[in-house]
């Protein structure tokens, strides 16, 4: 199952990108490029969704 997720990505003074989302509580991802940050955010989102689903069982 796929989910559409809005990410807020900002460039930090430390030289990295930070992604957060209002759609999934607790999603925070950091990377050196936007592409890397989005990929990490995708992995974090999957894990958070799986954890949330497991708690409902």
N, CA, C and O atoms as a Tripos MOL2 file, in Angstrom:
@<TRIPOS>MOLECULE
protein
  228   227    57     0     0
PROTEIN
NO_CHARGES

@<TRIPOS>ATOM
      1 N           0.8450   -1.1710    0.0000 N.3       1 UNK1
      2 CA          0.0000    0.0000    0.0000 C.3       1 UNK1
      3 C           0.8940    1.2400    0.0000 C.2       1 UNK1
      4 O           1.8780    1.3130    0.7370 O.2       1 UNK1
      5 N           0.5440    2.1880   -0.8190 N.am      2 UNK2
      6 CA          1.3230    3.4200   -0.8740 C.3       2 UNK2
      7 C           0.5280    4.5660   -0.2680 C.2       2 UNK2
      8 O          -0.7000    4.6010   -0.3430 O.2       2 UNK2
      9 N           1.2480    5.4950    0.3300 N.am      3 UNK3
     10 CA          0.6490    6.6690    0.9410 C.3       3 UNK3
     11 C           1.2830    7.9030    0.3290 C.2       3 UNK3
     12 O           2.4760    7.9100    0.0270 O.2       3 UNK3
     13 N           0.4980    8.9330    0.1480 N.am      4 UNK4
     14 CA          1.0190   10.2150   -0.2980 C.3       4 UNK4
     15 C           1.2890   11.0450    0.9490 C.2       4 UNK4
     16 O           0.4310   11.1680    1.8230 O.2       4 UNK4
     17 N           2.4700   11.6050    1.0230 N.am      5 UNK5
     18 CA          2.9270   12.2700    2.2320 C.3       5 UNK5
     19 C           3.5370   13.6170    1.8730 C.2       5 UNK5
     20 O           4.3800   13.7020    0.9800 O.2       5 UNK5
     21 N           3.1180   14.6550    2.5550 N.am      6 UNK6
     22 CA          3.7130   15.9730    2.3510 C.3       6 UNK6
     23 C           4.8960   16.1330    3.2940 C.2       6 UNK6
     24 O           4.7830   15.8990    4.4970 O.2       6 UNK6
     25 N           6.0310   16.5340    2.7310 N.am      7 UNK7
     26 CA          7.2260   16.7740    3.5280 C.3       7 UNK7
     27 C           7.5610   18.2550    3.5290 C.2       7 UNK7
     28 O           7.3710   18.9500    2.5310 O.2       7 UNK7
     29 N           8.0480   18.7130    4.6330 N.am      8 UNK8
     30 CA          8.6060   20.0660    4.7370 C.3       8 UNK8
     31 C          10.1140   19.8630    4.8320 C.2       8 UNK8
     32 O          10.6060   19.2430    5.7760 O.2       8 UNK8
     33 N          10.8460   20.3900    3.8470 N.am      9 UNK9
     34 CA         12.2990   20.2190    3.8240 C.3       9 UNK9
     35 C          12.9440   21.5890    3.9270 C.2       9 UNK9
     36 O          12.6000   22.5160    3.1930 O.2       9 UNK9
     37 N          13.8870   21.6980    4.8510 N.am     10 UNK10
     38 CA         14.6110   22.9610    4.9980 C.3      10 UNK10
     39 C          16.1090   22.6950    5.0570 C.2      10 UNK10
     40 O          16.5520   21.6390    5.5080 O.2      10 UNK10
     41 N          16.8670   23.6610    4.5980 N.am     11 UNK11
     42 CA         18.3200   23.5710    4.6330 C.3      11 UNK11
     43 C          18.8010   24.2120    5.9260 C.2      11 UNK11
     44 O          18.4740   25.3620    6.2180 O.2      11 UNK11
     45 N          19.5700   23.4710    6.6870 N.am     12 UNK12
     46 CA         20.0510   23.9560    7.9780 C.3      12 UNK12
     47 C          21.4510   24.5560    7.8470 C.2      12 UNK12
     48 O          22.2070   24.1740    6.9530 O.2      12 UNK12
     49 N          21.7980   25.4870    8.7270 N.am     13 UNK13
     50 CA         23.1260   26.1120    8.6890 C.3      13 UNK13
     51 C          24.2710   25.1020    8.8250 C.2      13 UNK13
     52 O          25.3980   25.3820    8.4160 O.2      13 UNK13
     53 N          23.9840   23.9390    9.3940 N.am     14 UNK14
     54 CA         25.0030   22.9030    9.5670 C.3      14 UNK14
     55 C          25.3630   22.2250    8.2560 C.2      14 UNK14
     56 O          26.2760   21.4000    8.2130 O.2      14 UNK14
     57 N          24.6460   22.5680    7.1740 N.am     15 UNK15
     58 CA         24.9470   22.0140    5.8590 C.3      15 UNK15
     59 C          24.1790   20.7600    5.5070 C.2      15 UNK15
     60 O          24.5810   20.0230    4.6060 O.2      15 UNK15
     61 N          23.0830   20.5020    6.2000 N.am     16 UNK16
     62 CA         22.2500   19.3270    5.9160 C.3      16 UNK16
     63 C          20.8030   19.7710    5.7000 C.2      16 UNK16
     64 O          20.4080   20.8800    6.0610 O.2      16 UNK16
     65 N          20.0370   18.8780    5.1070 N.am     17 UNK17
     66 CA         18.6120   19.1100    4.9140 C.3      17 UNK17
     67 C          17.8340   18.3500    5.9780 C.2      17 UNK17
     68 O          18.2000   17.2390    6.3590 O.2      17 UNK17
     69 N          16.7590   18.9640    6.4490 N.am     18 UNK18
     70 CA         15.9100   18.3610    7.4720 C.3      18 UNK18
     71 C          14.4920   18.2630    6.9250 C.2      18 UNK18
     72 O          13.9260   19.2440    6.4430 O.2      18 UNK18
     73 N          13.9330   17.0610    7.0090 N.am     19 UNK19
     74 CA         12.5560   16.8360    6.5510 C.3      19 UNK19
     75 C          11.6750   16.4900    7.7430 C.2      19 UNK19
     76 O          12.0500   15.6870    8.5970 O.2      19 UNK19
     77 N          10.5060   17.1050    7.7860 N.am     20 UNK20
     78 CA          9.4840   16.7820    8.7770 C.3      20 UNK20
     79 C           8.1570   16.6850    8.0380 C.2      20 UNK20
     80 O           8.0590   17.0660    6.8710 O.2      20 UNK20
     81 N           7.1480   16.1790    8.7150 N.am     21 UNK21
     82 CA          5.8330   16.0590    8.0970 C.3      21 UNK21
     83 C           4.7420   16.2410    9.1350 C.2      21 UNK21
     84 O           4.8250   15.7140   10.2440 O.2      21 UNK21
     85 N           3.7250   16.9900    8.7640 N.am     22 UNK22
     86 CA          2.5460   17.1190    9.6140 C.3      22 UNK22
     87 C           1.6450   15.9000    9.4540 C.2      22 UNK22
     88 O           0.7570   15.6730   10.2770 O.2      22 UNK22
     89 N           1.8680   15.1100    8.3960 N.am     23 UNK23
     90 CA          1.0230   13.9540    8.1040 C.3      23 UNK23
     91 C           1.3240   12.7550    9.0020 C.2      23 UNK23
     92 O           0.4280   11.9720    9.3170 O.2      23 UNK23
     93 N           2.5900   12.6110    9.4140 N.am     24 UNK24
     94 CA          2.9800   11.4810   10.2690 C.3      24 UNK24
     95 C           3.7500   12.0360   11.4630 C.2      24 UNK24
     96 O           4.8630   12.5430   11.3260 O.2      24 UNK24
     97 N           3.1390   11.9290   12.6230 N.am     25 UNK25
     98 CA          3.7600   12.4310   13.8380 C.3      25 UNK25
     99 C           5.0630   11.6930   14.1120 C.2      25 UNK25
    100 O           5.1050   10.4630   14.0640 O.2      25 UNK25
    101 N           6.1140   12.4320   14.3960 N.am     26 UNK26
    102 CA          7.3940   11.8420   14.7310 C.3      26 UNK26
    103 C           8.3370   11.6770   13.5610 C.2      26 UNK26
    104 O           9.4770   11.2520   13.7500 O.2      26 UNK26
    105 N           7.8900   12.0030   12.3440 N.am     27 UNK27
    106 CA          8.7680   11.8430   11.1890 C.3      27 UNK27
    107 C           9.7910   12.9770   11.1450 C.2      27 UNK27
    108 O           9.4380   14.1480   11.0050 O.2      27 UNK27
    109 N          11.0450   12.6090   11.2660 N.am     28 UNK28
    110 CA         12.1600   13.5380   11.1340 C.3      28 UNK28
    111 C          13.2490   12.8010   10.3700 C.2      28 UNK28
    112 O          13.6220   11.6860   10.7330 O.2      28 UNK28
    113 N          13.7600   13.4230    9.3120 N.am     29 UNK29
    114 CA         14.8260   12.8040    8.5240 C.3      29 UNK29
    115 C          15.8470   13.8700    8.1600 C.2      29 UNK29
    116 O          15.5020   15.0310    7.9430 O.2      29 UNK29
    117 N          17.0970   13.4630    8.0970 N.am     30 UNK30
    118 CA         18.1730   14.3960    7.8020 C.3      30 UNK30
    119 C          19.1120   13.7740    6.7770 C.2      30 UNK30
    120 O          19.4510   12.5950    6.8740 O.2      30 UNK30
    121 N          19.5350   14.5740    5.7880 N.am     31 UNK31
    122 CA         20.4600   14.0710    4.7810 C.3      31 UNK31
    123 C          21.3120   15.1850    4.2000 C.2      31 UNK31
    124 O          21.0770   16.3660    4.4550 O.2      31 UNK31
    125 N          22.3020   14.7900    3.4170 N.am     32 UNK32
    126 CA         23.2200   15.7710    2.8240 C.3      32 UNK32
    127 C          22.6820   16.3590    1.5170 C.2      32 UNK32
    128 O          23.1250   17.4270    1.0950 O.2      32 UNK32
    129 N          21.7420   15.6800    0.8790 N.am     33 UNK33
    130 CA         21.0930   16.1940   -0.3320 C.3      33 UNK33
    131 C          19.5870   16.0660   -0.1510 C.2      33 UNK33
    132 O          19.1180   15.3530    0.7350 O.2      33 UNK33
    133 N          18.8420   16.7560   -0.9890 N.am     34 UNK34
    134 CA         17.3770   16.6390   -0.9130 C.3      34 UNK34
    135 C          16.9560   15.2100   -1.2350 C.2      34 UNK34
    136 O          16.0930   14.6490   -0.5590 O.2      34 UNK34
    137 N          17.5610   14.6190   -2.2640 N.am     35 UNK35
    138 CA         17.2080   13.2490   -2.6480 C.3      35 UNK35
    139 C          17.4770   12.2670   -1.5060 C.2      35 UNK35
    140 O          16.6460   11.4070   -1.2160 O.2      35 UNK35
    141 N          18.6220   12.3940   -0.8680 N.am     36 UNK36
    142 CA         18.9560   11.5210    0.2520 C.3      36 UNK36
    143 C          17.9690   11.7250    1.4030 C.2      36 UNK36
    144 O          17.5430   10.7580    2.0350 O.2      36 UNK36
    145 N          17.6090   12.9690    1.6740 N.am     37 UNK37
    146 CA         16.6770   13.2820    2.7510 C.3      37 UNK37
    147 C          15.3020   12.6900    2.4770 C.2      37 UNK37
    148 O          14.6640   12.1540    3.3820 O.2      37 UNK37
    149 N          14.8460   12.7840    1.2330 N.am     38 UNK38
    150 CA         13.5370   12.2170    0.8640 C.3      38 UNK38
    151 C          13.5620   10.6970    1.0080 C.2      38 UNK38
    152 O          12.6040   10.1050    1.5050 O.2      38 UNK38
    153 N          14.6420   10.0700    0.5810 N.am     39 UNK39
    154 CA         14.7540    8.6110    0.6940 C.3      39 UNK39
    155 C          14.7380    8.1700    2.1610 C.2      39 UNK39
    156 O          14.0710    7.1960    2.5100 O.2      39 UNK39
    157 N          15.4570    8.8740    3.0000 N.am     40 UNK40
    158 CA         15.4780    8.5540    4.4310 C.3      40 UNK40
    159 C          14.0890    8.7810    5.0250 C.2      40 UNK40
    160 O          13.6150    7.9710    5.8220 O.2      40 UNK40
    161 N          13.4370    9.8760    4.6430 N.am     41 UNK41
    162 CA         12.0820   10.1670    5.1350 C.3      41 UNK41
    163 C          11.1140    9.0640    4.7160 C.2      41 UNK41
    164 O          10.2270    8.6960    5.4860 O.2      41 UNK41
    165 N          11.2740    8.5390    3.5120 N.am     42 UNK42
    166 CA         10.4150    7.4480    3.0370 C.3      42 UNK42
    167 C          10.5920    6.2140    3.9280 C.2      42 UNK42
    168 O           9.6130    5.5760    4.3160 O.2      42 UNK42
    169 N          11.8380    5.8860    4.2460 N.am     43 UNK43
    170 CA         12.1010    4.7350    5.1030 C.3      43 UNK43
    171 C          11.5480    4.9370    6.5210 C.2      43 UNK43
    172 O          10.9650    4.0240    7.1050 O.2      43 UNK43
    173 N          11.7390    6.1310    7.0570 N.am     44 UNK44
    174 CA         11.2250    6.4410    8.3920 C.3      44 UNK44
    175 C           9.6940    6.3660    8.3990 C.2      44 UNK44
    176 O           9.1020    5.8230    9.3310 O.2      44 UNK44
    177 N           9.0630    6.9070    7.3690 N.am     45 UNK45
    178 CA          7.6000    6.8780    7.2800 C.3      45 UNK45
    179 C           7.0930    5.4390    7.2590 C.2      45 UNK45
    180 O           6.1280    5.1150    7.9510 O.2      45 UNK45
    181 N           7.7360    4.5690    6.4680 N.am     46 UNK46
    182 CA          7.3350    3.1570    6.4170 C.3      46 UNK46
    183 C           7.3990    2.5270    7.8000 C.2      46 UNK46
    184 O           6.4760    1.8270    8.2140 O.2      46 UNK46
    185 N           8.4850    2.7750    8.5050 N.am     47 UNK47
    186 CA          8.6470    2.1900    9.8340 C.3      47 UNK47
    187 C           7.6160    2.7260   10.8190 C.2      47 UNK47
    188 O           7.0850    1.9720   11.6350 O.2      47 UNK47
    189 N           7.3310    4.0240   10.7470 N.am     48 UNK48
    190 CA          6.3340    4.6010   11.6480 C.3      48 UNK48
    191 C           4.9410    4.0600   11.3460 C.2      48 UNK48
    192 O           4.1710    3.7890   12.2680 O.2      48 UNK48
    193 N           4.6090    3.9020   10.0690 N.am     49 UNK49
    194 CA          3.2950    3.3590    9.6840 C.3      49 UNK49
    195 C           3.1810    1.9040   10.1240 C.2      49 UNK49
    196 O           2.1450    1.4920   10.6460 O.2      49 UNK49
    197 N           4.2530    1.1170    9.9150 N.am     50 UNK50
    198 CA          4.2330   -0.2880   10.3350 C.3      50 UNK50
    199 C           4.0790   -0.3980   11.8580 C.2      50 UNK50
    200 O           3.3220   -1.2350   12.3500 O.2      50 UNK50
    201 N           4.7940    0.4430   12.5920 N.am     51 UNK51
    202 CA          4.6970    0.4170   14.0470 C.3      51 UNK51
    203 C           3.3000    0.7940   14.5100 C.2      51 UNK51
    204 O           2.7730    0.2000   15.4500 O.2      51 UNK51
    205 N           2.7030    1.7700   13.8610 N.am     52 UNK52
    206 CA          1.3480    2.2050   14.2080 C.3      52 UNK52
    207 C           0.3380    1.0810   13.9150 C.2      52 UNK52
    208 O          -0.5800    0.8500   14.7030 O.2      52 UNK52
    209 N           0.5090    0.3960   12.7990 N.am     53 UNK53
    210 CA         -0.3890   -0.7030   12.4380 C.3      53 UNK53
    211 C          -0.2500   -1.8630   13.3990 C.2      53 UNK53
    212 O          -1.2420   -2.5030   13.7500 O.2      53 UNK53
    213 N           0.9760   -2.1450   13.8310 N.am     54 UNK54
    214 CA          1.2130   -3.2550   14.7560 C.3      54 UNK54
    215 C           0.5800   -2.9910   16.1130 C.2      54 UNK54
    216 O           0.1440   -3.9280   16.7820 O.2      54 UNK54
    217 N           0.5250   -1.7590   16.5210 N.am     55 UNK55
    218 CA         -0.0700   -1.4100   17.8060 C.3      55 UNK55
    219 C          -1.5780   -1.5900   17.7970 C.2      55 UNK55
    220 O          -2.1810   -1.8160   18.8460 O.2      55 UNK55
    221 N          -2.1880   -1.4930   16.6370 N.am     56 UNK56
    222 CA         -3.6450   -1.6140   16.5260 C.3      56 UNK56
    223 C          -4.1160   -3.0560   16.6040 C.2      56 UNK56
    224 O          -5.2900   -3.3170   16.8660 O.2      56 UNK56
    225 N          -3.2040   -3.9920   16.3770 N.am     57 UNK57
    226 CA         -3.5870   -5.4200   16.3520 C.3      57 UNK57
    227 C          -3.7810   -5.9360   17.7600 C.2      57 UNK57
    228 O          -4.1040   -7.1090   17.9480 O.2      57 UNK57
@<TRIPOS>BOND
     1     1     2 1
     2     2     3 1
     3     3     4 2
     4     3     5 am
     5     5     6 1
     6     6     7 1
     7     7     8 2
     8     7     9 am
     9     9    10 1
    10    10    11 1
    11    11    12 2
    12    11    13 am
    13    13    14 1
    14    14    15 1
    15    15    16 2
    16    15    17 am
    17    17    18 1
    18    18    19 1
    19    19    20 2
    20    19    21 am
    21    21    22 1
    22    22    23 1
    23    23    24 2
    24    23    25 am
    25    25    26 1
    26    26    27 1
    27    27    28 2
    28    27    29 am
    29    29    30 1
    30    30    31 1
    31    31    32 2
    32    31    33 am
    33    33    34 1
    34    34    35 1
    35    35    36 2
    36    35    37 am
    37    37    38 1
    38    38    39 1
    39    39    40 2
    40    39    41 am
    41    41    42 1
    42    42    43 1
    43    43    44 2
    44    43    45 am
    45    45    46 1
    46    46    47 1
    47    47    48 2
    48    47    49 am
    49    49    50 1
    50    50    51 1
    51    51    52 2
    52    51    53 am
    53    53    54 1
    54    54    55 1
    55    55    56 2
    56    55    57 am
    57    57    58 1
    58    58    59 1
    59    59    60 2
    60    59    61 am
    61    61    62 1
    62    62    63 1
    63    63    64 2
    64    63    65 am
    65    65    66 1
    66    66    67 1
    67    67    68 2
    68    67    69 am
    69    69    70 1
    70    70    71 1
    71    71    72 2
    72    71    73 am
    73    73    74 1
    74    74    75 1
    75    75    76 2
    76    75    77 am
    77    77    78 1
    78    78    79 1
    79    79    80 2
    80    79    81 am
    81    81    82 1
    82    82    83 1
    83    83    84 2
    84    83    85 am
    85    85    86 1
    86    86    87 1
    87    87    88 2
    88    87    89 am
    89    89    90 1
    90    90    91 1
    91    91    92 2
    92    91    93 am
    93    93    94 1
    94    94    95 1
    95    95    96 2
    96    95    97 am
    97    97    98 1
    98    98    99 1
    99    99   100 2
   100    99   101 am
   101   101   102 1
   102   102   103 1
   103   103   104 2
   104   103   105 am
   105   105   106 1
   106   106   107 1
   107   107   108 2
   108   107   109 am
   109   109   110 1
   110   110   111 1
   111   111   112 2
   112   111   113 am
   113   113   114 1
   114   114   115 1
   115   115   116 2
   116   115   117 am
   117   117   118 1
   118   118   119 1
   119   119   120 2
   120   119   121 am
   121   121   122 1
   122   122   123 1
   123   123   124 2
   124   123   125 am
   125   125   126 1
   126   126   127 1
   127   127   128 2
   128   127   129 am
   129   129   130 1
   130   130   131 1
   131   131   132 2
   132   131   133 am
   133   133   134 1
   134   134   135 1
   135   135   136 2
   136   135   137 am
   137   137   138 1
   138   138   139 1
   139   139   140 2
   140   139   141 am
   141   141   142 1
   142   142   143 1
   143   143   144 2
   144   143   145 am
   145   145   146 1
   146   146   147 1
   147   147   148 2
   148   147   149 am
   149   149   150 1
   150   150   151 1
   151   151   152 2
   152   151   153 am
   153   153   154 1
   154   154   155 1
   155   155   156 2
   156   155   157 am
   157   157   158 1
   158   158   159 1
   159   159   160 2
   160   159   161 am
   161   161   162 1
   162   162   163 1
   163   163   164 2
   164   163   165 am
   165   165   166 1
   166   166   167 1
   167   167   168 2
   168   167   169 am
   169   169   170 1
   170   170   171 1
   171   171   172 2
   172   171   173 am
   173   173   174 1
   174   174   175 1
   175   175   176 2
   176   175   177 am
   177   177   178 1
   178   178   179 1
   179   179   180 2
   180   179   181 am
   181   181   182 1
   182   182   183 1
   183   183   184 2
   184   183   185 am
   185   185   186 1
   186   186   187 1
   187   187   188 2
   188   187   189 am
   189   189   190 1
   190   190   191 1
   191   191   192 2
   192   191   193 am
   193   193   194 1
   194   194   195 1
   195   195   196 2
   196   195   197 am
   197   197   198 1
   198   198   199 1
   199   199   200 2
   200   199   201 am
   201   201   202 1
   202   202   203 1
   203   203   204 2
   204   203   205 am
   205   205   206 1
   206   206   207 1
   207   207   208 2
   208   207   209 am
   209   209   210 1
   210   210   211 1
   211   211   212 2
   212   211   213 am
   213   213   214 1
   214   214   215 1
   215   215   216 2
   216   215   217 am
   217   217   218 1
   218   218   219 1
   219   219   220 2
   220   219   221 am
   221   221   222 1
   222   222   223 1
   223   223   224 2
   224   223   225 am
   225   225   226 1
   226   226   227 1
   227   227   228 2
@<TRIPOS>SUBSTRUCTURE
     1 UNK1         2 RESIDUE 1 A UNK
     2 UNK2         6 RESIDUE 1 A UNK
     3 UNK3        10 RESIDUE 1 A UNK
     4 UNK4        14 RESIDUE 1 A UNK
     5 UNK5        18 RESIDUE 1 A UNK
     6 UNK6        22 RESIDUE 1 A UNK
     7 UNK7        26 RESIDUE 1 A UNK
     8 UNK8        30 RESIDUE 1 A UNK
     9 UNK9        34 RESIDUE 1 A UNK
    10 UNK10       38 RESIDUE 1 A UNK
    11 UNK11       42 RESIDUE 1 A UNK
    12 UNK12       46 RESIDUE 1 A UNK
    13 UNK13       50 RESIDUE 1 A UNK
    14 UNK14       54 RESIDUE 1 A UNK
    15 UNK15       58 RESIDUE 1 A UNK
    16 UNK16       62 RESIDUE 1 A UNK
    17 UNK17       66 RESIDUE 1 A UNK
    18 UNK18       70 RESIDUE 1 A UNK
    19 UNK19       74 RESIDUE 1 A UNK
    20 UNK20       78 RESIDUE 1 A UNK
    21 UNK21       82 RESIDUE 1 A UNK
    22 UNK22       86 RESIDUE 1 A UNK
    23 UNK23       90 RESIDUE 1 A UNK
    24 UNK24       94 RESIDUE 1 A UNK
    25 UNK25       98 RESIDUE 1 A UNK
    26 UNK26      102 RESIDUE 1 A UNK
    27 UNK27      106 RESIDUE 1 A UNK
    28 UNK28      110 RESIDUE 1 A UNK
    29 UNK29      114 RESIDUE 1 A UNK
    30 UNK30      118 RESIDUE 1 A UNK
    31 UNK31      122 RESIDUE 1 A UNK
    32 UNK32      126 RESIDUE 1 A UNK
    33 UNK33      130 RESIDUE 1 A UNK
    34 UNK34      134 RESIDUE 1 A UNK
    35 UNK35      138 RESIDUE 1 A UNK
    36 UNK36      142 RESIDUE 1 A UNK
    37 UNK37      146 RESIDUE 1 A UNK
    38 UNK38      150 RESIDUE 1 A UNK
    39 UNK39      154 RESIDUE 1 A UNK
    40 UNK40      158 RESIDUE 1 A UNK
    41 UNK41      162 RESIDUE 1 A UNK
    42 UNK42      166 RESIDUE 1 A UNK
    43 UNK43      170 RESIDUE 1 A UNK
    44 UNK44      174 RESIDUE 1 A UNK
    45 UNK45      178 RESIDUE 1 A UNK
    46 UNK46      182 RESIDUE 1 A UNK
    47 UNK47      186 RESIDUE 1 A UNK
    48 UNK48      190 RESIDUE 1 A UNK
    49 UNK49      194 RESIDUE 1 A UNK
    50 UNK50      198 RESIDUE 1 A UNK
    51 UNK51      202 RESIDUE 1 A UNK
    52 UNK52      206 RESIDUE 1 A UNK
    53 UNK53      210 RESIDUE 1 A UNK
    54 UNK54      214 RESIDUE 1 A UNK
    55 UNK55      218 RESIDUE 1 A UNK
    56 UNK56      222 RESIDUE 1 A UNK
    57 UNK57      226 RESIDUE 1 A UNK
